[in-house]
Amino acid sequence: MSKCVGCGVKIQYEDENALGYSPKKESRYCQRCFKIRHYNLEIKVDNVDNSDIINKINKLKGYTLFVTDLLSINDSLINTFKSIKNNKALIINKCEILPKNLKLSHLEANIKRVYDISDEVIFISVRKSLYLNKIIDLIQDNKIVIMCGETGSGKSSLINKLFGSDLTTSEYDNTTLDFIKIKGEDNTIVYDTPGLIINSNKLNYFFTRCYTFKLNNKYVLKVDDLLIYGKGVVTLYLNQHADRSTFKRKVDLEYTNVINKNSDIIINNGFIFVKANANIKSNKELLLRDSIIKQ
């Protein structure tokens, strides 16, 4: 039984309500992929099992490229990355839309320091074809490479760009449903894998700039369900889904936070950089990390 070249699922012709259905026996794509590719329809499937995907990756024993983006980096994602036992690299896609004042070498060093990882960290842009030569070198050096990462991170688009393959890509979660083997030149093999569901902070192409605020005690800054005010300067790094606003508020907020060093507040749709020596109040306990933006 053949597999769909778009998502990797086995093609079947009997049950049109089941995954892999195709009405035409000569089709290279299942009906779901056809509708995604030609009509941009979102056809949801049950969430994949992260542990099952990681176990299969570890059994393949190939060099593993874990694709993500800057807003998605948090404890959950790094713990998933560390659970891969193969030699590996963290690939941070969509770097072309980050603020120009963020030096990639500085970000790399901070990410390694904050999350205690020694693996290589590589910034790329699939959309603009930036720094893809580094990925090509890794593939040629290792021969067998496994491409994995969060759903929607751009790993299938990266493979298409490098190999001229025709994997199905979309803005929706879980487009790739099974492992897909792609053969390249010089006996190289790349495996595309189903996207992992880790968090909702996926950076998208509507993220074009950051927002800086000087906090005070008269106005409350609202970002998603977080309310903060006080003394200090904060910079917001958000995706398009974040709810951002300011308003006046007379009632004091519950939690007092003294920020003695440059820190990031992790939120649902990105993170907030807080400069050192800030005193802020909030409506809930803050999830803080040493800043990956500034030392």
Secondary structure as GFF3:
##gff-version 3
##sequence-region A 1 295
A	DSSP	alpha_helix	31	39	.	.	.	ID=ss1
A	DSSP	alpha_helix	50	60	.	.	.	ID=ss2
A	DSSP	beta_strand	63	68	.	.	.	ID=ss3
A	DSSP	three_ten_helix	70	72	.	.	.	ID=ss4
A	DSSP	alpha_helix	75	82	.	.	.	ID=ss5
A	DSSP	beta_strand	88	92	.	.	.	ID=ss6
A	DSSP	three_ten_helix	95	97	.	.	.	ID=ss7
A	DSSP	alpha_helix	104	115	.	.	.	ID=ss8
A	DSSP	beta_strand	120	123	.	.	.	ID=ss9
A	DSSP	alpha_helix	132	142	.	.	.	ID=ss10
A	DSSP	beta_strand	144	149	.	.	.	ID=ss11
A	DSSP	alpha_helix	155	163	.	.	.	ID=ss12
A	DSSP	beta_strand	180	183	.	.	.	ID=ss13
A	DSSP	three_ten_helix	185	187	.	.	.	ID=ss14
A	DSSP	beta_strand	189	192	.	.	.	ID=ss15
A	DSSP	beta_strand	211	215	.	.	.	ID=ss16
A	DSSP	beta_strand	219	223	.	.	.	ID=ss17
A	DSSP	beta_strand	226	238	.	.	.	ID=ss18
A	DSSP	beta_strand	244	248	.	.	.	ID=ss19
A	DSSP	beta_strand	255	259	.	.	.	ID=ss20
A	DSSP	beta_strand	263	267	.	.	.	ID=ss21
A	DSSP	beta_strand	270	274	.	.	.	ID=ss22
A	DSSP	beta_strand	278	282	.	.	.	ID=ss23
A	DSSP	beta_strand	288	290	.	.	.	ID=ss24
###
